[in-house]
Amino acid sequence: TAVLASVSGPAPVGASRESCDRATVEVIVQRPVGLPTGGPGSRALAELELEQRRMEDDQLATLLKETLEAVVMVHLHPFSLISFTAQILHDDGSVLAAAVNACMAT
């Protein structure tokens, strides 16, 4: 499993997302996306697989956000945004562990 991560912030956050006592943590999970190949039925199968992957990525982003909010000292940066981006390059399993390690190492 290979995950590339970046962290930006603390930076000013918009009024709709700001918190007066802590930083807002944003987590974005991305995977490489390719075009479907194959016969006529493969496009529908690829769209179903893509939707399943989006749901898994949303769950991963939620778990990663909860983990990072517990570890990062968000109380030191009120009215700000800390943004984490995790790019999944290769998935052999244990993506959450690899993503946490990548985000914490940056």
N, C-alpha and C positions, 0 to 999 in steps of 0.2 A: 504494500500500500504506500502510495506517495501523495503527499498533500503539500501544496505551496501556500503559505499564508502571508498576509500583509496586515499591518495595523496602522491606522491613522488617527490622530487626535492627541490630546483633547482639542476639539474645535468648537466654535460657537454652534449652537443648535437652534432650529426654528422654534418659535413660541409654542407651536402646537405639540411639540415633542419634548420640551424641556421639563426638567425636574429641579425644584429649588434646593433639594438637599443631597443630590447625587448626580453623577454623570449618566447619560443615556447610553446604553450599549446596543450597537447594531451589529448583526452577524449576517453575512451573505455567503451562501454556499453555491459554488459553481462547478459544473462538470463540463468536459468537452462534449460538444454535441455534433453529430454527423448527420448527413442526409441518409434516409432509408434507401436500401438497395434491394433488388429482388423483383419478384413477380407482382401481380396486381393485388394479392391479399397481404403482401408484406407491409404496405403503407399503413393499413389499419392496425396491424400488429405493432408496428413501430410507434404509432401514435399512442396506443395503449401502454406500451413499455415506457414511453416518454412521460406520460401522466403518472405512472407508478413511480418513476424516478423522481419526479417533482415532489410527490408526496413524501418520499423518503428523505429528500433534501430539506423539505420544510421541517420534518421531525428532527433531523440532524441539526439544523440551524437553531431550533428551539432548545434542544439539549445543550448545544454548544454555548448558547447565550446564557442559559441558567448557570452553567459551569463557570463561564468567564465572569459573570456578575458576582459570583461568590469569591473569586480569586482576586480580581482586579480591585484596587482601592478606589471605588467609584465615589466614595464620600469626599474625597479630596478635590474633586472637580465638579462642583455643582454648575448647572446651566451650561453643560458642555456635552459633546458627543464623542464617543470612542467607537470607531468603526473597525471591525475585523472582517476580512475576506479570506475564505478558505477555498482554494482551487484544487479539486480532487483530480490528480493526474492519472492515477492508477489505483484500482480498488481490488485488493485481494482479501478484504475483510478488515475488521477493527478500524473502520474509518473514523469513528468518534475519537478513539485514542490517538490516532495519528493527527487528526485535526486539532485536538487540544494541545498536543506537543508542539505542533507547528505554530499555533497562535501564541503559545507561551514563550517560544524560543525567539520570537521576533521582537 
